[in-house]
Amino acid sequence: MKENDKVQVWDESTHQCLGWGTIIKFAYSAKDIITRKKAPDPIPLIQLESGKKIWGDRCDWIEEKKAIEIGVRLFRDIFKEPGS
């Protein structure tokens, strides 16, 4: 995963989709962004389409490609011909 990747973001506690967002930075904490320090296991800072920013440790997220794969699989399962 890298900056500018598009992701689908989910609320960690309610499991509701918060929408799509873009990874704008990686850091271990907000302080790391200011100091430009590289964290060993960085957390993504995601900006949602609504403009809200959320840290990756406060939500769940999946990459756009994975979200599309899941959607296609669900579509196929829902509209599968009976007996096939």
DRENNUFI-656364 format. One record per residue: residue number from 1; residue in three letters; x, y, z of N, C-alpha, C in turn. Coordinates in steps of 0.001 Angstrom, whole numbers, always signed. Layout:
BEGIN
+-----+-----+---------+---------+---------+---------+---------+---------+---------+---------+---------+
!   i !  aa !    n.c1 !    n.c2 !    n.c3 !   ca.c1 !   ca.c2 !   ca.c3 !    c.c1 !    c.c2 !    c.c3 !
+-----+-----+---------+---------+---------+---------+---------+---------+---------+---------+---------+
! NUM ! ALA !       X !       Y !       Z !       X !       Y !       Z !       X !       Y !       Z !
...
+-----+-----+---------+---------+---------+---------+---------+---------+---------+---------+---------+
This chain:
BEGIN
+-----+-----+---------+---------+---------+---------+---------+---------+---------+---------+---------+
!   i !  aa !    n.c1 !    n.c2 !    n.c3 !   ca.c1 !   ca.c2 !   ca.c3 !    c.c1 !    c.c2 !    c.c3 !
+-----+-----+---------+---------+---------+---------+---------+---------+---------+---------+---------+
!   1 ! MET !    +829 !   -1156 !      +0 !      +0 !      +0 !      +0 !    +892 !   +1243 !      +0 !
!   2 ! LYS !    +417 !   +2286 !    -689 !   +1227 !   +3508 !    -770 !    +322 !   +4738 !    -755 !
!   3 ! GLU !    +941 !   +5914 !    -621 !    +181 !   +7161 !    -653 !    -577 !   +7263 !   -1970 !
!   4 ! ASN !   -1737 !   +7873 !   -1907 !   -2656 !   +8088 !   -3028 !   -3447 !   +6849 !   -3427 !
!   5 ! ASP !   -3248 !   +5715 !   -2739 !   -4085 !   +4544 !   -2996 !   -5496 !   +4835 !   -2504 !
!   6 ! LYS !   -6490 !   +4367 !   -3265 !   -7887 !   +4547 !   -2894 !   -8317 !   +3341 !   -2069 !
!   7 ! VAL !   -9012 !   +3593 !    -948 !   -9441 !   +2531 !     -53 !  -10896 !   +2741 !    +367 !
!   8 ! GLN !  -11544 !   +1641 !    +754 !  -12881 !   +1712 !   +1325 !  -12701 !   +1615 !   +2832 !
!   9 ! VAL !  -13352 !   +2517 !   +3580 !  -13125 !   +2632 !   +5014 !  -14380 !   +2201 !   +5780 !
!  10 ! TRP !  -14152 !   +1418 !   +6860 !  -15236 !    +889 !   +7676 !  -15037 !   +1285 !   +9125 !
!  11 ! ASP !  -16133 !   +1639 !   +9814 !  -16081 !   +1938 !  +11238 !  -15735 !    +651 !  +11978 !
!  12 ! GLU !  -14727 !    +716 !  +12812 !  -14221 !    -471 !  +13506 !  -15237 !   -1048 !  +14489 !
!  13 ! SER !  -16012 !    -199 !  +15156 !  -16934 !    -698 !  +16181 !  -18316 !   -1050 !  +15637 !
!  14 ! THR !  -18843 !    -264 !  +14690 !  -20194 !    -530 !  +14182 !  -20194 !   -1322 !  +12886 !
!  15 ! HIS !  -19049 !   -1467 !  +12261 !  -18898 !   -2191 !  +10999 !  -19707 !   -1557 !   +9864 !
!  16 ! GLN !  -19938 !    -248 !   +9943 !  -20629 !    +466 !   +8872 !  -19598 !   +1100 !   +7947 !
!  17 ! CYS !  -19928 !   +1104 !   +6662 !  -19028 !   +1696 !   +5681 !  -19031 !   +3214 !   +5834 !
!  18 ! LEU !  -17851 !   +3803 !   +5983 !  -17727 !   +5248 !   +6088 !  -17529 !   +5889 !   +4720 !
!  19 ! GLY !  -17246 !   +5073 !   +3716 !  -17074 !   +5577 !   +2359 !  -15680 !   +5298 !   +1823 !
!  20 ! TRP !  -15397 !   +5957 !    +722 !  -14101 !   +5815 !     +60 !  -13178 !   +6927 !    +508 !
!  21 ! GLY !  -11906 !   +6627 !    +525 !  -10920 !   +7621 !    +901 !   -9610 !   +7380 !    +182 !
!  22 ! THR !   -8696 !   +8307 !    +383 !   -7372 !   +8229 !    -215 !   -6331 !   +8308 !    +889 !
!  23 ! ILE !   -5328 !   +7434 !    +821 !   -4241 !   +7485 !   +1802 !   -3396 !   +8706 !   +1495 !
!  24 ! ILE !   -3297 !   +9615 !   +2466 !   -2543 !  +10849 !   +2220 !   -1174 !  +10852 !   +2887 !
!  25 ! LYS !   -1007 !  +10075 !   +3953 !    +290 !  +10004 !   +4645 !    +398 !   +8679 !   +5370 !
!  26 ! PHE !   +1614 !   +8305 !   +5718 !   +1879 !   +7187 !   +6615 !   +2691 !   +7723 !   +7776 !
!  27 ! ALA !   +2330 !   +7322 !   +8987 !   +3072 !   +7745 !  +10165 !   +2732 !   +6805 !  +11316 !
!  28 ! TYR !   +3534 !   +6841 !  +12344 !   +3220 !   +6078 !  +13539 !   +2312 !   +6899 !  +14442 !
!  29 ! SER !   +2444 !   +8230 !  +14339 !   +1596 !   +9157 !  +15087 !   +1577 !  +10489 !  +14349 !
!  30 ! ALA !    +742 !  +11380 !  +14788 !    +677 !  +12710 !  +14164 !   +2027 !  +13420 !  +14277 !
!  31 ! LYS !   +2741 !  +13182 !  +15358 !   +4059 !  +13784 !  +15549 !   +5016 !  +13367 !  +14439 !
!  32 ! ASP !   +4911 !  +12132 !  +13949 !   +5786 !  +11644 !  +12889 !   +5594 !  +12431 !  +11594 !
!  33 ! ILE !   +4365 !  +12875 !  +11336 !   +4113 !  +13667 !  +10127 !   +4849 !  +14994 !  +10216 !
!  34 ! ILE !   +4787 !  +15626 !  +11380 !   +5438 !  +16924 !  +11568 !   +6956 !  +16792 !  +11452 !
!  35 ! THR !   +7523 !  +15761 !  +12062 !   +8978 !  +15585 !  +12060 !   +9477 !  +14831 !  +10835 !
!  36 ! ARG !   +8545 !  +14297 !  +10011 !   +8870 !  +13516 !   +8820 !   +9691 !  +12271 !   +9146 !
!  37 ! LYS !   +9535 !  +11784 !  +10367 !  +10214 !  +10567 !  +10811 !   +9525 !   +9349 !  +10186 !
!  38 ! LYS !  +10297 !   +8366 !   +9767 !   +9759 !   +7133 !   +9205 !   +9499 !   +6141 !  +10329 !
!  39 ! ALA !   +8264 !   +5720 !  +10471 !   +7909 !   +4762 !  +11507 !   +8174 !   +3345 !  +11007 !
!  40 ! PRO !   +8566 !   +2414 !  +11886 !   +8858 !   +1042 !  +11455 !   +7615 !    +310 !  +10943 !
!  41 ! ASP !   +6467 !    +560 !  +11529 !   +5214 !     -67 !  +11098 !   +4164 !   +1046 !  +11007 !
!  42 ! PRO !   +4194 !   +1822 !   +9946 !   +3377 !   +3030 !   +9888 !   +1878 !   +2781 !   +9752 !
!  43 ! ILE !   +1125 !   +3749 !  +10204 !    -332 !   +3742 !  +10136 !    -749 !   +4746 !   +9058 !
!  44 ! PRO !   -1682 !   +4369 !   +8187 !   -2103 !   +5318 !   +7155 !   -3045 !   +6388 !   +7707 !
!  45 ! LEU !   -2888 !   +7600 !   +7224 !   -3845 !   +8678 !   +7471 !   -4688 !   +8757 !   +6209 !
!  46 ! ILE !   -6008 !   +8542 !   +6359 !   -6904 !   +8443 !   +5216 !   -7828 !   +9648 !   +5186 !
!  47 ! GLN !   -7908 !  +10295 !   +4034 !   -8862 !  +11386 !   +3868 !  -10065 !  +10855 !   +3100 !
!  48 ! LEU !  -11228 !  +10880 !   +3756 !  -12450 !  +10411 !   +3135 !  -12921 !  +11413 !   +2096 !
!  49 ! GLU !  -13794 !  +10971 !   +1181 !  -14337 !  +11868 !    +163 !  -15096 !  +13029 !    +801 !
!  50 ! SER !  -15625 !  +12827 !   +2013 !  -16341 !  +13885 !   +2731 !  -15393 !  +14974 !   +3245 !
!  51 ! GLY !  -14094 !  +14705 !   +3203 !  -13097 !  +15651 !   +3703 !  -12571 !  +15271 !   +5080 !
!  52 ! LYS !  -13295 !  +14402 !   +5786 !  -12867 !  +13958 !   +7114 !  -11603 !  +13118 !   +6992 !
!  53 ! LYS !  -10699 !  +13288 !   +7962 !   -9468 !  +12494 !   +7996 !   -9551 !  +11528 !   +9161 !
!  54 ! ILE !   -9066 !  +10305 !   +8937 !   -9132 !   +9279 !   +9971 !   -7855 !   +8432 !   +9929 !
!  55 ! TRP !   -7340 !   +8122 !  +11100 !   -6160 !   +7272 !  +11193 !   -6549 !   +5822 !  +10987 !
!  56 ! GLY !   -5718 !   +5071 !  +10329 !   -5970 !   +3673 !  +10041 !   -6098 !   +2790 !  +11266 !
!  57 ! ASP !   -5610 !   +3231 !  +12422 !   -5760 !   +2423 !  +13632 !   -7114 !   +2668 !  +14306 !
!  58 ! ARG !   -7908 !   +3575 !  +13757 !   -9237 !   +3876 !  +14290 !  -10348 !   +3313 !  +13397 !
!  59 ! CYS !   -9962 !   +2635 !  +12345 !  -10945 !   +2110 !  +11400 !  -10372 !    +875 !  +10719 !
!  60 ! ASP !  -11210 !    +219 !   +9959 !  -10763 !    -871 !   +9096 !  -10824 !    -357 !   +7669 !
!  61 ! TRP !   -9971 !    -862 !   +6810 !  -10007 !    -422 !   +5419 !   -9570 !   -1558 !   +4523 !
!  62 ! ILE !  -10029 !   -1492 !   +3277 !   -9585 !   -2454 !   +2273 !   -9254 !   -1684 !   +1008 !
!  63 ! GLU !   -8299 !   -2198 !    +272 !   -7890 !   -1545 !    -968 !   -9003 !   -1627 !   -1998 !
!  64 ! GLU !   -9020 !    -682 !   -2917 !  -10051 !    -610 !   -3946 !  -10152 !   -1925 !   -4719 !
!  65 ! LYS !   -9023 !   -2509 !   -5083 !   -9024 !   -3757 !   -5850 !   -9732 !   -4864 !   -5078 !
!  66 ! LYS !   -9465 !   -4959 !   -3783 !  -10095 !   -5993 !   -2952 !  -11593 !   -5737 !   -2830 !
!  67 ! ALA !  -12009 !   -4478 !   -2681 !  -13436 !   -4141 !   -2590 !  -14158 !   -4536 !   -3876 !
!  68 ! ILE !  -13526 !   -4319 !   -5008 !  -14125 !   -4695 !   -6301 !  -14248 !   -6210 !   -6400 !
!  69 ! GLU !  -13200 !   -6936 !   -6001 !  -13248 !   -8402 !   -6039 !  -14396 !   -8942 !   -5187 !
!  70 ! ILE !  -14582 !   -8380 !   -4007 !  -15666 !   -8813 !   -3119 !  -17016 !   -8507 !   -3752 !
!  71 ! GLY !  -17164 !   -7311 !   -4328 !  -18414 !   -6932 !   -4977 !  -18771 !   -7849 !   -6132 !
!  72 ! VAL !  -17796 !   -8193 !   -6945 !  -18031 !   -9089 !   -8081 !  -18445 !  -10475 !   -7580 !
!  73 ! ARG !  -17757 !  -10969 !   -6564 !  -18090 !  -12290 !   -6017 !  -19508 !  -12305 !   -5446 !
!  74 ! LEU !  -19890 !  -11239 !   -4716 !  -21249 !  -11159 !   -4172 !  -22282 !  -11103 !   -5289 !
!  75 ! PHE !  -22006 !  -10296 !   -6316 !  -22922 !  -10184 !   -7449 !  -23142 !  -11548 !   -8094 !
!  76 ! ARG !  -22056 !  -12270 !   -8323 !  -22161 !  -13602 !   -8942 !  -22956 !  -14571 !   -8067 !
!  77 ! ASP !  -22701 !  -14517 !   -6739 !  -23414 !  -15412 !   -5833 !  -24918 !  -15086 !   -5781 !
!  78 ! ILE !  -25250 !  -13815 !   -5794 !  -26655 !  -13401 !   -5724 !  -27401 !  -13766 !   -6991 !
!  79 ! PHE !  -26778 !  -13570 !   -8136 !  -27462 !  -13775 !   -9405 !  -27101 !  -15097 !  -10084 !
!  80 ! LYS !  -26537 !  -16038 !   -9315 !  -26170 !  -17336 !   -9863 !  -27454 !  -18109 !  -10237 !
!  81 ! GLU !  -27401 !  -18779 !  -11343 !  -28531 !  -19599 !  -11784 !  -28726 !  -20744 !  -10794 !
!  82 ! PRO !  -29978 !  -21024 !  -10405 !  -30220 !  -22149 !   -9505 !  -29717 !  -23456 !  -10127 !
!  83 ! GLY !  -29076 !  -24260 !   -9320 !  -28575 !  -25552 !   -9779 !  -27239 !  -25510 !  -10469 !
!  84 ! SER !  -26619 !  -24322 !  -10546 !  -25311 !  -24269 !  -11223 !  -24194 !  -24084 !  -10222 !
+-----+-----+---------+---------+---------+---------+---------+---------+---------+---------+---------+
